[in-house]
Amino acid sequence: MLKLVRVALAGAILTAIAIRLRRRAHTPARQPEPPAARPDRSPRMGLVWAAIAAIVAVTLAAALMPTEAERADAAAPTGPPVTHTLPDPTAALPTRPPTEIPDPNCSPAQRPVTVRPIDPEVKRAVDRQWRRIERWLKANAPRTYKTLGPPGRARTIAVAESQMGVDFPDDLRASLLRHNGSRGHSVFGFWFDGAGALTTREIRDTWRWLCSWERTDLGTDPAAEYWNGRMIPFLHFAERDSSDMEYAVVDSAGGAVGWDDTVSGMAPRLRSTHALLRAVADALEQGKEVDGWRPAVKRGVLRWDNVE
């Protein structure tokens, strides 16, 4: 604004000088008169100076008038000044929650159907435990004995392995070849109202359902997750609340048997299917406990009583 005022004043002065010089150029020279005889100054010069003053006034008024930007700023709400602080490049980035990734074990690659041989020693050990269980059931719980399934087929197991992308441990295959599941509550029903043993096809179908329902891989320990596709469900706790895992599983990597005890979650409980069969046989013959449950018979049916 000060710059405009200076320009206006300079323009007015230059205009006055130009008018003065022009007037002198057109006026003829004459002798000076005594001061008393000199006439008053010409009224034209008064008009010139008045015009100059008017120009200066108009220029000052225009300079003092607010611009559009100034009027917009004046109309804006008042408040503290807004500042923007750039992030510190050395500061650590905030941590993000782990990203859920698909469980690769639930999307296995295609593989041929191959009937694999079972280790003869494992087969004999599994059959030995089953004979102990069968003998006790015939004598003490015949109705439960009748629920045991017929022998399974090796090719049916091989088809399930191919479709699931896992290898059933030898002792699980030997057990299925001896009794392919059971009807109703099985000899393994040591939990609340019991558990049913799944057939080979039911194992495959249950595995597919669990993989379709829980397809993410969140943990570093698959055995401790709610579900992981490398697990093989083989027992169904029919009365279990859906908030707890409803199946006992065999880990295809190592053969450990695990189930959810509704307190500490899914975790390995026994080292193998053979160990489970042996624990059940010992409990039946000697009255021992299995995971806090002791066998009892009611009307020819095997039940498990909580010892607590």
PyMOL commands that set and color helices and strands:
alter all, ss='L'
color gray80, all
select helices_A, chain A and resi 2-26+43-64+68-75+104-106+120-140+142-145+154-164+170-178+200-213+222-224+273-286
alter helices_A, ss='H'
color red, helices_A
select strands_A, chain A and resi 101-102+196-197+216-217+231-236+247-251+257-260+266-270+293-298+301-306
alter strands_A, ss='S'
color yellow, strands_A
deselect
rebuild
show_as cartoon
